[in-house]
Amino acid sequence: GAGVSQSPSNKVTEKGKDVELRCDPISGHTALYWYRQRLGQGLEFLIYFQGNSAPDKSGLPSDRFSAERTGESVSTLTIQRTQQEDSAVYLCASSPHPGAQGYTFGSGTRLTVV
Amino acid sequence: GQQVMQIPQYQHVQEGEDFTTYCNSSTTLSNIQWYKQRPGGHPVFLIQLVKSGEVKKQKRLTFQFGEAKKNSSLHITATQTTDVGTYFCAGSNQGGKLIFGQGTELSVKP
């Protein structure tokens, strides 16, 4: 596609439920990143996929968070047993390769845990 | 781990005044990128700096990368209301993940 697509754009879930967020990167982009942005805050690195290499999961805040990527396409971020502190905008970004000129961000998924 | 600090957190200016935001990394960077996020929007890439001491300009915006490749700055000359938003720097090591600063939120009073 023309840009990075994320779905859903908004998600309201009850505390304790699992949620799955989806990211469709730009075709041909080998690098894919997930960030979390709490209201009025900066971007918190979560996980980074590069081609077929093992992902860098060093930013995942707890074992309730996991992410997968199928080849060089779609990625899903799963949050199990959601907590209120998980409420944030989850942003996905892709780039042609590491060090490429700039990442392209999706519009994000706004997650609200009630 | 790698940390990127950005100051100030907020900056309020009168239209026509200049604006500068500063970025410092705890480690030497291979490159630094700058992004702008409008209120309610997502970050949009502005520019990447790679070379030590590099200076790049985009119209009223001037970007600098320090000699030691550990700090950077973004300067806007004669701000306009369209410059409103949050400016983020983001640095990476060779082939590594991009770590973002906390951002500087710019408001411009007409």
Backbone of each chain as ProteinMPNN parsed JSONL, in Angstrom:
{"seq_chain_A": "GAGVSQSPSNKVTEKGKDVELRCDPISGHTALYWYRQRLGQGLEFLIYFQGNSAPDKSGLPSDRFSAERTGESVSTLTIQRTQQEDSAVYLCASSPHPGAQGYTFGSGTRLTVV", "coords_chain_A": {"N_chain_A": [[0.82, -1.204, 0.0], [0.181, 2.386, -0.025], [0.963, 3.581, 2.303], [1.752, 3.084, 5.834], [-0.401, 0.96, 7.419], [-2.642, 0.717, 10.106], [-4.632, -1.217, 12.311], [-7.16, -1.99, 14.787], [-8.257, 1.486, 14.501], [-9.138, 2.594, 16.805], [-9.575, 1.187, 20.029], [-11.468, -0.057, 22.595], [-11.304, -1.726, 25.573], [-12.05, -4.129, 28.128], [-10.545, -4.287, 31.334], [-8.258, -6.902, 31.827], [-8.89, -8.354, 29.584], [-7.699, -9.752, 26.446], [-5.938, -8.173, 23.749], [-5.421, -7.573, 20.245], [-3.353, -5.984, 18.027], [-2.882, -4.665, 14.786], [-0.506, -4.278, 12.134], [0.21, -3.157, 8.93], [2.9, -2.894, 7.003], [4.693, -0.706, 4.702], [4.959, -2.007, 1.451], [7.766, -4.005, 0.772], [9.365, -2.886, 2.691], [11.756, -3.774, 4.951], [12.255, -3.406, 7.616], [10.569, -3.067, 10.699], [8.812, -1.458, 13.292], [7.507, -1.171, 16.596], [6.031, 1.215, 18.682], [5.09, 2.784, 21.764], [2.951, 5.332, 22.846], [2.121, 7.27, 25.395], [-0.389, 9.547, 26.617], [0.499, 12.789, 25.867], [3.171, 12.207, 26.079], [6.486, 10.981, 25.147], [7.801, 8.767, 22.549], [7.876, 5.412, 23.215], [10.028, 2.805, 22.808], [9.191, -0.455, 21.746], [9.448, -2.973, 20.227], [11.427, -4.405, 17.577], [11.659, -5.432, 14.281], [13.69, -6.917, 11.828], [14.0, -7.987, 8.726], [14.746, -11.387, 8.402], [16.0, -11.693, 10.764], [16.406, -12.33, 14.318], [13.989, -10.771, 16.339], [14.352, -7.621, 18.068], [13.48, -7.478, 21.21], [13.73, -5.924, 23.378], [12.382, -3.728, 24.438], [9.855, -4.439, 25.291], [7.464, -4.156, 27.811], [6.528, -6.061, 29.671], [5.876, -9.59, 30.232], [3.364, -9.848, 29.31], [3.133, -8.703, 26.93], [3.551, -9.312, 23.489], [4.838, -9.858, 20.183], [4.54, -10.509, 16.702], [5.798, -11.166, 13.435], [5.063, -11.805, 10.111], [7.144, -12.987, 7.846], [8.18, -10.448, 5.733], [6.012, -8.85, 6.06], [2.873, -8.336, 7.395], [2.459, -7.373, 10.836], [1.639, -8.272, 14.181], [0.725, -7.05, 17.328], [0.308, -8.224, 20.489], [-1.463, -7.915, 23.471], [-1.825, -9.306, 26.514], [-4.229, -9.941, 29.103], [-5.03, -7.209, 29.736], [-4.186, -4.095, 31.333], [-5.005, -1.044, 33.063], [-2.899, 0.743, 32.816], [-1.943, 0.148, 30.354], [-3.201, 1.671, 28.539], [-2.908, 3.702, 25.792], [-1.49, 5.182, 22.78], [-0.621, 3.056, 20.213], [1.947, 2.836, 18.058], [3.038, 1.995, 14.822], [5.818, 1.596, 12.681], [7.639, 1.652, 9.596], [10.566, 0.945, 7.605], [12.726, 0.995, 4.702], [15.168, -0.31, 5.183], [17.484, -0.833, 7.925], [18.797, 2.231, 9.117], [17.946, 3.614, 6.97], [16.677, 6.539, 5.301], [14.692, 7.789, 7.365], [11.693, 6.798, 9.069], [8.427, 5.591, 8.245], [5.445, 6.3, 9.708], [2.469, 4.704, 10.898], [-0.987, 5.631, 11.509], [-1.614, 4.851, 14.004], [-2.976, 2.933, 16.812], [-5.393, 3.676, 19.072], [-5.596, 2.676, 22.261], [-7.779, 1.978, 24.834], [-8.185, 1.043, 28.087], [-10.632, -0.056, 30.178]], "CA_chain_A": [[0.0, 0.0, 0.0], [0.88, 3.649, -0.114], [1.497, 3.966, 3.596], [1.652, 2.091, 6.884], [-1.797, 0.869, 7.836], [-2.832, 0.08, 11.404], [-6.016, -1.47, 12.671], [-8.142, -0.938, 14.564], [-7.774, 2.829, 14.832], [-9.497, 2.773, 18.214], [-9.991, -0.047, 20.69], [-11.801, 0.035, 24.012], [-11.39, -3.075, 26.083], [-12.162, -4.232, 29.577], [-9.367, -4.767, 32.053], [-8.146, -8.348, 31.9], [-9.083, -8.959, 28.264], [-6.564, -9.716, 25.529], [-6.165, -7.408, 22.526], [-4.451, -7.782, 19.172], [-3.228, -4.814, 17.175], [-2.305, -5.084, 13.512], [0.24, -3.291, 11.352], [0.6, -3.512, 7.564], [3.936, -1.927, 6.626], [4.824, -0.428, 3.282], [5.492, -3.16, 0.745], [9.206, -3.941, 0.518], [10.087, -2.4, 3.869], [12.187, -4.934, 5.728], [12.325, -3.055, 9.036], [9.265, -2.703, 11.288], [8.968, -1.085, 14.693], [6.352, -0.803, 17.401], [6.27, 2.168, 19.763], [3.937, 3.149, 22.568], [2.958, 6.752, 23.211], [1.095, 7.662, 26.351], [-0.895, 10.89, 26.371], [1.416, 13.871, 26.173], [4.516, 11.684, 26.323], [7.288, 10.629, 23.987], [7.629, 7.447, 21.967], [8.579, 4.374, 23.967], [10.352, 1.672, 21.94], [8.699, -1.763, 22.205], [10.056, -4.115, 19.544], [11.972, -4.08, 16.261], [11.867, -6.574, 13.382], [14.497, -6.626, 10.655], [14.116, -9.14, 7.85], [14.604, -12.692, 9.041], [16.78, -11.726, 12.0], [15.631, -12.392, 15.548], [13.548, -9.421, 16.694], [14.847, -6.974, 19.288], [12.308, -7.379, 22.071], [14.214, -5.351, 24.631], [11.504, -2.69, 24.942], [8.561, -4.941, 25.762], [7.438, -3.836, 29.241], [6.266, -7.228, 30.503], [5.599, -10.799, 29.439], [2.0, -9.792, 28.759], [3.266, -8.14, 25.583], [4.275, -10.107, 22.515], [4.618, -9.409, 18.813], [4.989, -11.409, 15.657], [5.781, -10.637, 12.077], [5.077, -12.843, 9.088], [8.08, -12.608, 6.792], [8.408, -9.001, 5.692], [4.709, -8.201, 5.882], [2.042, -7.94, 8.522], [2.875, -7.638, 12.209], [0.609, -8.13, 15.199], [1.149, -6.825, 18.713], [-0.718, -8.781, 21.369], [-1.358, -7.593, 24.901], [-2.684, -10.208, 27.278], [-4.67, -9.494, 30.437], [-4.77, -5.77, 29.708], [-4.27, -3.28, 32.54], [-5.307, 0.353, 32.742], [-1.679, 1.45, 32.429], [-1.646, -0.151, 28.955], [-3.901, 2.656, 27.716], [-1.932, 4.529, 25.058], [-1.516, 5.002, 21.33], [0.426, 2.14, 19.778], [2.362, 3.27, 16.724], [3.875, 1.108, 14.031], [6.574, 2.317, 11.655], [8.475, 0.78, 8.775], [11.574, 1.597, 6.764], [13.25, 0.038, 3.722], [16.235, -1.066, 5.827], [18.018, -0.041, 9.035], [19.617, 3.36, 8.698], [17.339, 4.306, 5.833], [16.281, 7.914, 5.598], [13.4, 8.033, 7.981], [10.654, 5.792, 9.191], [7.074, 6.022, 7.954], [4.57, 5.855, 10.778], [1.032, 4.588, 10.723], [-1.775, 6.581, 12.304], [-1.686, 4.351, 15.371], [-4.178, 2.385, 17.439], [-5.611, 4.24, 20.416], [-6.12, 1.629, 23.137], [-8.294, 2.435, 26.12], [-8.548, -0.072, 28.953], [-11.574, 0.472, 31.196]], "C_chain_A": [[0.845, 1.242, 0.0], [1.529, 4.038, 1.205], [1.428, 2.802, 4.568], [0.217, 2.105, 7.414], [-1.906, 0.136, 9.162], [-4.316, -0.099, 11.673], [-6.094, -2.211, 14.0], [-7.565, 0.437, 14.878], [-8.055, 3.153, 16.292], [-9.946, 1.441, 18.782], [-10.252, 0.253, 22.163], [-11.999, -1.382, 24.512], [-11.502, -3.053, 27.598], [-10.857, -4.762, 30.164], [-9.405, -6.289, 32.143], [-8.334, -9.056, 30.568], [-7.786, -8.883, 27.448], [-6.932, -8.856, 24.317], [-5.06, -7.705, 21.521], [-4.502, -6.58, 18.241], [-2.463, -5.222, 15.92], [-1.594, -3.939, 12.814], [0.581, -3.877, 9.987], [1.638, -2.491, 7.105], [3.891, -1.645, 5.129], [5.49, -1.623, 2.605], [6.98, -2.975, 0.457], [10.021, -3.417, 1.678], [10.449, -3.587, 4.754], [12.181, -4.661, 7.23], [10.965, -2.573, 9.535], [9.433, -2.518, 12.775], [7.596, -0.855, 15.326], [6.813, 0.142, 18.515], [4.962, 2.376, 20.515], [4.064, 4.62, 22.936], [1.793, 7.033, 24.147], [0.753, 9.128, 26.13], [0.116, 11.939, 26.806], [2.845, 13.457, 26.389], [5.251, 11.405, 25.012], [6.996, 9.231, 23.5], [8.51, 6.442, 22.703], [8.785, 3.16, 23.059], [9.835, 0.38, 22.55], [9.472, -2.91, 21.574], [10.425, -3.718, 18.122], [12.21, -5.366, 15.495], [12.715, -6.114, 12.203], [14.68, -7.917, 9.861], [13.863, -10.435, 8.61], [15.407, -12.814, 10.344], [15.855, -11.849, 13.206], [15.235, -10.982, 15.958], [14.22, -8.923, 17.975], [13.638, -6.686, 20.169], [12.606, -6.609, 23.354], [13.301, -4.293, 25.23], [10.159, -3.181, 25.456], [8.496, -4.816, 27.275], [7.182, -5.016, 30.163], [5.98, -8.42, 29.616], [4.147, -10.85, 28.964], [2.013, -9.289, 27.323], [4.049, -9.109, 24.699], [3.964, -9.568, 21.127], [5.175, -10.433, 17.855], [4.976, -10.666, 14.334], [5.92, -11.798, 11.117], [5.981, -12.386, 7.954], [8.386, -11.138, 6.844], [7.086, -8.284, 5.486], [4.093, -7.891, 7.229], [2.693, -8.271, 9.866], [1.675, -7.469, 13.132], [1.268, -7.969, 16.562], [0.012, -7.295, 19.601], [-0.427, -8.38, 22.805], [-2.357, -8.491, 25.623], [-3.041, -9.582, 28.621], [-4.424, -7.991, 30.605], [-4.999, -5.109, 31.066], [-4.531, -1.836, 32.132], [-4.063, 1.116, 32.29], [-1.246, 1.125, 30.99], [-2.315, 0.848, 28.019], [-2.882, 3.614, 27.114], [-2.248, 4.431, 23.569], [-0.339, 4.11, 20.97], [0.715, 2.44, 18.304], [3.265, 2.227, 16.089], [4.59, 1.956, 12.982], [7.381, 1.32, 10.851], [9.495, 1.602, 7.998], [12.163, 0.552, 5.827], [14.34, -0.858, 4.301], [16.749, -0.221, 6.976], [18.912, 1.068, 8.526], [19.067, 4.092, 7.497], [16.879, 5.694, 6.27], [14.845, 7.969, 6.085], [12.473, 6.837, 8.013], [9.325, 6.417, 8.783], [6.166, 5.425, 9.017], [3.153, 5.66, 10.283], [0.332, 5.592, 11.624], [-2.006, 6.096, 13.73], [-3.015, 3.709, 15.733], [-4.277, 2.983, 18.829], [-6.306, 3.19, 21.263], [-6.548, 2.249, 24.452], [-8.756, 1.217, 26.902], [-9.405, 0.469, 30.087], [-11.858, -0.573, 32.277]], "O_chain_A": [[2.074, 1.173, 0.022], [2.534, 4.748, 1.219], [1.093, 1.679, 4.19], [-0.3, 3.151, 7.807], [-1.332, -0.941, 9.33], [-5.141, 0.743, 11.317], [-5.192, -2.985, 14.321], [-6.486, 0.533, 15.464], [-7.307, 3.892, 16.933], [-10.613, 0.658, 18.106], [-9.381, 0.748, 22.879], [-12.774, -2.149, 23.939], [-11.103, -2.094, 28.259], [-10.167, -5.58, 29.555], [-10.426, -6.886, 32.482], [-7.98, -10.227, 30.431], [-6.905, -8.067, 27.721], [-8.092, -8.814, 23.907], [-3.931, -8.038, 21.884], [-5.562, -6.21, 17.736], [-1.524, -6.016, 15.978], [-2.016, -2.785, 12.89], [1.166, -4.956, 9.893], [1.292, -1.339, 6.843], [3.137, -2.276, 4.388], [6.459, -2.181, 3.118], [7.404, -1.929, -0.036], [11.25, -3.495, 1.654], [9.578, -4.309, 5.241], [12.108, -5.596, 8.028], [10.296, -1.776, 8.878], [10.102, -3.306, 13.443], [6.657, -0.404, 14.669], [7.82, -0.089, 19.185], [3.875, 2.171, 19.975], [5.143, 5.094, 23.291], [0.632, 7.033, 23.738], [1.529, 9.865, 25.52], [0.536, 11.975, 27.963], [3.661, 14.262, 26.837], [4.703, 11.574, 23.923], [6.063, 8.579, 23.971], [9.726, 6.608, 22.796], [7.816, 2.559, 22.595], [10.018, 0.142, 23.744], [10.078, -3.721, 22.274], [9.823, -2.818, 17.536], [12.875, -6.279, 15.983], [12.481, -5.042, 11.645], [15.415, -8.816, 10.268], [12.893, -10.558, 9.358], [15.484, -13.886, 10.944], [14.672, -11.517, 13.13], [16.072, -10.08, 15.926], [14.601, -9.708, 18.843], [12.869, -5.763, 19.902], [11.822, -6.643, 24.302], [13.425, -3.982, 26.414], [9.394, -2.391, 26.01], [9.382, -5.318, 27.967], [7.58, -4.98, 31.327], [5.854, -8.285, 28.398], [3.749, -11.799, 28.287], [1.031, -9.429, 26.593], [5.074, -9.653, 25.109], [2.949, -8.903, 20.922], [6.147, -11.13, 18.149], [4.254, -9.687, 14.143], [6.779, -12.663, 11.282], [5.618, -11.494, 7.187], [8.807, -10.624, 7.881], [7.028, -7.246, 4.827], [4.713, -7.265, 8.088], [3.372, -9.286, 10.021], [0.806, -6.63, 12.894], [2.232, -8.658, 16.897], [-1.117, -6.82, 19.479], [0.7, -8.492, 23.287], [-3.562, -8.441, 25.377], [-2.275, -8.808, 29.194], [-3.7, -7.565, 31.506], [-5.875, -5.504, 31.835], [-4.303, -1.458, 30.983], [-4.159, 2.033, 31.474], [-0.313, 1.732, 30.464], [-2.02, 0.865, 26.824], [-2.102, 4.248, 27.824], [-3.147, 3.699, 23.154], [0.796, 4.37, 21.368], [-0.15, 2.313, 17.438], [4.139, 1.654, 16.74], [4.026, 2.919, 12.461], [7.766, 0.267, 11.36], [9.307, 2.796, 7.766], [12.11, -0.643, 6.117], [14.427, -2.035, 3.951], [16.489, 0.982, 7.018], [19.699, 0.863, 7.602], [19.648, 5.08, 7.047], [16.718, 5.97, 7.459], [13.912, 8.169, 5.308], [12.468, 5.992, 7.118], [9.117, 7.619, 8.951], [6.12, 4.209, 9.206], [2.692, 6.35, 9.374], [0.968, 6.308, 12.398], [-2.528, 6.834, 14.566], [-4.03, 3.906, 15.066], [-3.379, 2.828, 19.656], [-7.464, 2.85, 21.018], [-5.778, 2.957, 25.101], [-9.608, 0.456, 26.443], [-8.977, 1.331, 30.855], [-12.62, -0.308, 33.207]]}, "seq_chain_B": "GQQVMQIPQYQHVQEGEDFTTYCNSSTTLSNIQWYKQRPGGHPVFLIQLVKSGEVKKQKRLTFQFGEAKKNSSLHITATQTTDVGTYFCAGSNQGGKLIFGQGTELSVKP", "coords_chain_B": {"N_chain_B": [[21.418, 1.294, 29.082], [20.939, 2.701, 25.785], [20.175, 6.163, 25.807], [18.216, 9.002, 25.0], [18.063, 12.354, 25.429], [16.014, 15.229, 25.539], [15.587, 18.715, 25.338], [14.011, 21.997, 25.48], [11.12, 20.772, 27.362], [8.75, 22.016, 26.815], [7.912, 24.842, 24.785], [6.961, 28.084, 24.429], [6.235, 30.516, 22.108], [6.145, 33.766, 20.569], [4.64, 34.491, 17.462], [6.946, 34.741, 14.845], [9.189, 34.85, 16.413], [12.276, 33.099, 17.17], [13.053, 29.561, 17.526], [14.483, 26.868, 19.338], [15.41, 23.496, 19.799], [17.044, 20.992, 21.711], [19.078, 18.089, 21.664], [20.447, 15.285, 23.286], [22.568, 12.485, 23.439], [23.336, 9.508, 25.281], [25.176, 7.851, 24.243], [27.477, 7.45, 21.47], [26.199, 8.184, 18.295], [25.116, 6.624, 15.211], [23.503, 7.834, 13.421], [21.166, 10.583, 13.367], [17.765, 11.4, 13.59], [15.035, 13.584, 12.827], [11.708, 14.33, 13.739], [8.327, 15.505, 13.259], [5.38, 15.982, 15.041], [2.152, 16.696, 14.671], [-0.564, 18.071, 16.633], [-2.677, 15.485, 17.667], [-1.868, 13.905, 15.597], [0.427, 11.66, 13.823], [3.953, 10.89, 14.124], [6.008, 12.524, 11.723], [8.54, 12.187, 9.402], [11.309, 14.37, 9.204], [14.108, 14.879, 8.669], [17.4, 13.398, 8.233], [20.531, 13.144, 9.801], [23.919, 12.328, 9.359], [26.702, 12.649, 9.264], [29.536, 13.712, 11.19], [29.381, 16.891, 12.652], [27.623, 17.818, 10.771], [25.443, 20.02, 8.978], [22.226, 20.843, 8.054], [19.709, 22.387, 6.047], [16.272, 23.262, 5.833], [14.337, 25.291, 4.36], [13.119, 27.418, 6.706], [14.119, 25.919, 8.747], [16.88, 24.674, 10.561], [19.193, 22.148, 10.977], [21.494, 20.522, 13.099], [24.297, 18.375, 13.657], [26.318, 17.212, 16.174], [29.927, 17.425, 16.648], [30.972, 15.232, 17.994], [29.036, 13.425, 17.506], [27.006, 13.013, 19.358], [25.158, 14.829, 20.059], [22.513, 17.043, 19.016], [20.7, 19.597, 17.254], [17.745, 21.49, 16.543], [16.728, 24.273, 14.857], [14.397, 26.803, 14.416], [13.716, 29.494, 12.434], [12.058, 32.588, 12.761], [9.278, 31.781, 13.608], [6.134, 30.332, 12.599], [2.537, 29.99, 12.747], [1.961, 27.565, 11.659], [4.032, 25.981, 12.419], [3.474, 24.784, 14.776], [3.479, 22.066, 17.057], [4.884, 18.914, 18.15], [8.279, 18.313, 18.373], [10.503, 15.784, 17.711], [13.625, 14.269, 18.38], [15.562, 11.482, 17.282], [17.703, 8.816, 17.785], [20.08, 6.405, 16.56], [22.172, 3.52, 16.901], [24.643, 1.747, 14.948], [22.813, 0.11, 12.577], [20.846, -0.387, 14.399], [18.034, -0.162, 16.709], [15.793, 2.65, 16.741], [15.894, 5.213, 19.006], [13.819, 7.421, 20.663], [13.802, 10.842, 21.692], [12.172, 12.716, 24.351], [10.752, 14.729, 23.252], [9.921, 18.092, 22.194], [7.457, 20.325, 22.816], [6.024, 22.699, 20.825], [4.427, 25.763, 20.953], [2.81, 28.407, 19.257], [2.088, 31.729, 19.432], [-0.152, 33.777, 17.785]], "CA_chain_B": [[21.064, 1.284, 27.674], [20.998, 3.988, 25.086], [19.165, 7.145, 26.176], [18.235, 10.261, 24.252], [17.409, 13.385, 26.219], [15.664, 16.38, 24.706], [15.116, 19.889, 26.081], [13.112, 21.928, 26.627], [9.935, 19.94, 27.167], [7.752, 22.913, 26.21], [8.387, 26.163, 24.398], [5.887, 28.957, 23.936], [6.843, 31.678, 21.459], [5.304, 34.67, 19.788], [4.898, 34.307, 16.037], [8.059, 35.565, 14.378], [10.364, 34.566, 17.232], [12.998, 31.878, 16.836], [12.85, 28.413, 18.424], [15.527, 25.846, 19.256], [15.316, 22.338, 20.661], [18.342, 20.342, 21.818], [19.008, 16.643, 21.851], [21.717, 14.71, 23.724], [22.569, 11.036, 23.58], [24.303, 8.953, 26.231], [26.165, 7.105, 23.473], [27.735, 7.962, 20.126], [25.168, 7.731, 17.371], [25.474, 6.5, 13.801], [22.735, 8.876, 12.744], [20.077, 11.14, 14.153], [16.636, 11.791, 12.771], [14.083, 14.505, 13.441], [10.317, 14.123, 13.358], [7.355, 16.464, 13.757], [4.076, 15.394, 15.286], [1.114, 17.699, 14.889], [-1.547, 17.624, 17.638], [-3.605, 14.472, 17.18], [-1.326, 13.18, 14.45], [1.519, 10.738, 14.074], [5.232, 11.51, 13.755], [6.355, 12.61, 10.308], [9.985, 12.339, 9.247], [11.783, 15.638, 8.657], [15.458, 14.847, 8.114], [18.382, 12.541, 8.886], [21.921, 13.607, 9.791], [24.793, 11.164, 9.471], [28.123, 13.0, 9.389], [29.974, 14.549, 12.297], [29.384, 18.309, 12.351], [26.757, 18.1, 9.615], [24.393, 21.027, 9.081], [21.294, 20.803, 6.921], [18.641, 23.385, 6.136], [15.033, 23.102, 5.09], [13.658, 26.583, 4.459], [13.405, 28.115, 7.962], [14.609, 24.944, 9.726], [18.296, 24.327, 10.478], [19.494, 20.976, 11.786], [22.922, 20.325, 13.287], [24.747, 17.161, 14.323], [27.548, 17.592, 16.849], [31.194, 16.845, 16.194], [31.132, 13.927, 18.631], [27.872, 12.625, 17.127], [26.22, 12.682, 20.546], [24.14, 15.845, 20.282], [21.937, 17.623, 17.81], [19.754, 20.675, 17.517], [16.838, 21.956, 15.491], [16.452, 25.698, 15.035], [13.417, 27.36, 13.488], [13.794, 30.952, 12.342], [10.795, 33.3, 12.5], [8.22, 30.778, 13.679], [4.79, 30.602, 12.092], [1.556, 29.144, 13.448], [2.013, 26.218, 11.063], [5.125, 25.223, 13.033], [2.987, 24.185, 16.026], [3.54, 20.619, 17.142], [5.963, 18.386, 18.986], [9.457, 17.934, 17.59], [11.255, 14.692, 18.322], [14.842, 13.725, 17.808], [15.654, 10.033, 17.467], [19.036, 8.383, 17.409], [20.319, 4.972, 16.512], [23.506, 3.004, 16.674], [24.751, 1.099, 13.643], [21.852, -0.942, 12.288], [20.037, -0.696, 15.564], [16.725, 0.451, 16.885], [15.748, 4.104, 16.86], [15.419, 5.635, 20.315], [13.306, 8.779, 20.569], [13.781, 11.757, 22.815], [10.835, 12.944, 24.892], [10.07, 15.714, 22.425], [9.693, 19.472, 22.606], [6.177, 20.804, 22.306], [6.098, 24.112, 20.447], [3.192, 26.491, 20.689], [3.102, 29.7, 18.645], [0.998, 32.669, 19.638], [-0.194, 34.691, 16.64]], "C_chain_B": [[21.111, 2.671, 27.072], [19.853, 4.901, 25.526], [19.334, 8.398, 25.342], [17.413, 11.278, 25.034], [17.168, 14.6, 25.342], [15.137, 17.497, 25.602], [14.909, 21.065, 25.134], [11.929, 21.006, 26.347], [8.839, 20.738, 26.472], [8.417, 24.228, 25.833], [7.209, 26.944, 23.826], [6.533, 30.196, 23.347], [5.774, 32.526, 20.798], [5.632, 34.436, 18.317], [5.99, 35.274, 15.585], [9.329, 35.382, 15.195], [11.021, 33.276, 16.771], [12.754, 30.814, 17.898], [13.994, 27.425, 18.224], [15.231, 24.724, 20.241], [16.625, 21.558, 20.575], [18.182, 18.878, 22.195], [20.387, 16.124, 22.246], [21.577, 13.213, 23.933], [23.63, 10.595, 24.583], [25.411, 8.182, 25.511], [26.374, 7.777, 22.117], [26.748, 7.337, 19.141], [25.727, 7.535, 15.962], [24.696, 7.519, 12.969], [21.696, 9.423, 13.704], [18.996, 11.614, 13.194], [15.756, 12.755, 13.565], [12.699, 14.277, 12.852], [9.467, 15.255, 13.933], [6.015, 15.743, 13.909], [3.088, 16.519, 15.573], [0.136, 17.182, 15.94], [-2.546, 16.646, 17.028], [-3.082, 13.629, 16.035], [-0.238, 12.203, 14.837], [2.827, 11.4, 13.64], [5.487, 11.438, 12.259], [7.838, 12.943, 10.198], [10.32, 13.686, 8.62], [13.129, 15.464, 7.948], [16.319, 13.84, 8.867], [19.766, 13.167, 8.729], [22.819, 12.419, 10.087], [26.237, 11.541, 9.811], [28.383, 13.894, 10.598], [30.01, 16.009, 11.861], [28.444, 18.732, 11.232], [25.707, 19.163, 9.954], [23.524, 20.929, 7.832], [20.198, 21.831, 7.145], [17.457, 22.964, 5.285], [14.256, 24.396, 5.314], [14.036, 27.26, 5.777], [13.97, 27.183, 9.039], [16.079, 24.644, 9.482], [18.582, 23.216, 11.474], [21.017, 20.838, 11.881], [23.187, 19.011, 13.999], [26.122, 17.479, 14.903], [28.774, 16.86, 16.342], [31.404, 15.443, 16.75], [29.99, 12.971, 18.304], [27.111, 12.136, 18.359], [25.149, 13.74, 20.82], [23.708, 16.451, 18.959], [21.005, 18.755, 18.206], [18.922, 20.96, 16.282], [16.493, 23.399, 15.806], [15.451, 26.134, 13.973], [13.51, 28.881, 13.559], [12.417, 31.529, 12.04], [9.616, 32.344, 12.458], [6.897, 31.297, 13.11], [3.825, 29.669, 12.807], [1.541, 27.724, 12.894], [3.137, 25.362, 11.644], [4.69, 24.517, 14.314], [3.039, 22.66, 15.967], [4.639, 20.205, 18.096], [7.079, 17.879, 18.083], [10.259, 16.892, 18.361], [12.572, 14.48, 17.601], [14.846, 12.228, 18.098], [17.002, 9.58, 16.957], [19.151, 6.879, 17.382], [21.807, 4.7, 16.408], [23.493, 2.24, 15.36], [23.746, -0.039, 13.508], [20.885, -1.247, 13.4], [18.721, 0.043, 15.612], [16.863, 1.953, 17.08], [15.139, 4.463, 18.208], [15.045, 7.107, 20.244], [13.553, 9.558, 21.853], [12.349, 11.991, 23.251], [10.062, 14.02, 24.125], [10.019, 17.09, 23.044], [8.406, 19.937, 21.965], [6.259, 22.304, 22.064], [4.701, 24.675, 20.253], [3.57, 27.891, 20.206], [1.88, 30.593, 18.78], [0.978, 33.671, 18.485], [-0.189, 36.153, 17.078]], "O_chain_B": [[21.298, 3.671, 27.764], [18.703, 4.469, 25.608], [20.451, 8.804, 25.02], [16.22, 11.084, 25.269], [18.002, 14.959, 24.511], [14.341, 17.255, 26.51], [15.559, 21.134, 24.091], [11.761, 20.521, 25.228], [8.095, 20.206, 25.648], [9.366, 24.669, 26.482], [6.557, 26.518, 22.873], [7.308, 30.865, 24.03], [4.666, 32.071, 20.513], [6.791, 34.206, 17.971], [5.96, 36.463, 15.902], [10.421, 35.717, 14.734], [10.411, 32.464, 16.074], [12.313, 31.109, 19.009], [14.423, 27.173, 17.098], [14.845, 24.976, 21.382], [17.24, 21.47, 19.512], [17.279, 18.494, 22.938], [21.386, 16.478, 21.62], [20.607, 12.735, 24.52], [24.679, 11.224, 24.717], [26.455, 7.894, 26.095], [25.546, 8.574, 21.675], [26.5, 6.131, 19.158], [26.689, 8.195, 15.569], [25.179, 7.999, 11.943], [21.386, 8.806, 14.723], [19.283, 12.158, 12.128], [15.737, 12.743, 14.796], [12.536, 14.062, 11.651], [9.818, 15.875, 14.937], [5.581, 15.001, 13.027], [3.183, 17.203, 16.592], [0.019, 15.97, 16.122], [-3.179, 16.935, 16.012], [-3.776, 12.734, 15.553], [-0.004, 11.946, 16.018], [2.81, 12.363, 12.873], [5.218, 10.424, 11.615], [8.322, 13.878, 10.835], [9.704, 14.098, 7.637], [13.283, 15.843, 6.788], [16.008, 13.472, 10.0], [20.122, 13.655, 7.656], [22.519, 11.604, 10.959], [26.91, 10.831, 10.558], [27.551, 14.721, 10.971], [30.595, 16.337, 10.829], [28.471, 19.884, 10.797], [25.164, 19.197, 11.058], [24.022, 20.931, 6.707], [19.809, 22.111, 8.279], [17.598, 22.404, 4.198], [13.599, 24.565, 6.34], [15.194, 27.646, 5.942], [14.267, 27.639, 10.143], [16.488, 24.392, 8.349], [18.26, 23.323, 12.657], [21.735, 21.009, 10.895], [22.399, 18.582, 14.841], [26.996, 17.966, 14.186], [28.675, 15.817, 15.695], [31.944, 14.571, 16.069], [29.978, 11.833, 18.773], [26.635, 11.002, 18.402], [24.323, 13.565, 21.716], [24.408, 16.389, 17.948], [20.579, 18.852, 19.357], [19.333, 20.71, 15.148], [16.019, 23.708, 16.9], [15.633, 25.869, 12.784], [13.394, 29.469, 14.634], [11.699, 31.028, 11.175], [9.025, 32.12, 11.402], [6.592, 32.489, 13.133], [4.24, 28.675, 13.403], [1.149, 26.788, 13.591], [3.194, 24.158, 11.394], [5.455, 23.735, 14.879], [2.688, 22.049, 14.957], [5.248, 21.04, 18.765], [6.842, 17.114, 17.148], [10.639, 17.102, 19.513], [12.634, 14.506, 16.372], [14.209, 11.767, 19.045], [17.402, 9.911, 15.841], [18.428, 6.168, 18.079], [22.586, 5.512, 15.908], [22.445, 2.101, 14.73], [23.818, -1.03, 14.234], [20.177, -2.253, 13.357], [18.349, 0.768, 14.689], [17.898, 2.454, 17.519], [14.014, 4.07, 18.517], [15.845, 7.94, 19.819], [13.517, 9.006, 22.953], [11.414, 11.522, 22.602], [8.861, 14.195, 24.33], [10.067, 17.24, 24.265], [8.268, 19.948, 20.741], [6.529, 23.079, 22.981], [3.897, 24.138, 19.491], [4.534, 28.484, 20.69], [0.79, 30.265, 18.312], [1.978, 34.342, 18.233], [-0.221, 37.05, 16.236]]}, "name": "protein", "num_of_chains": 2, "seq": "GAGVSQSPSNKVTEKGKDVELRCDPISGHTALYWYRQRLGQGLEFLIYFQGNSAPDKSGLPSDRFSAERTGESVSTLTIQRTQQEDSAVYLCASSPHPGAQGYTFGSGTRLTVVGQQVMQIPQYQHVQEGEDFTTYCNSSTTLSNIQWYKQRPGGHPVFLIQLVKSGEVKKQKRLTFQFGEAKKNSSLHITATQTTDVGTYFCAGSNQGGKLIFGQGTELSVKP"}
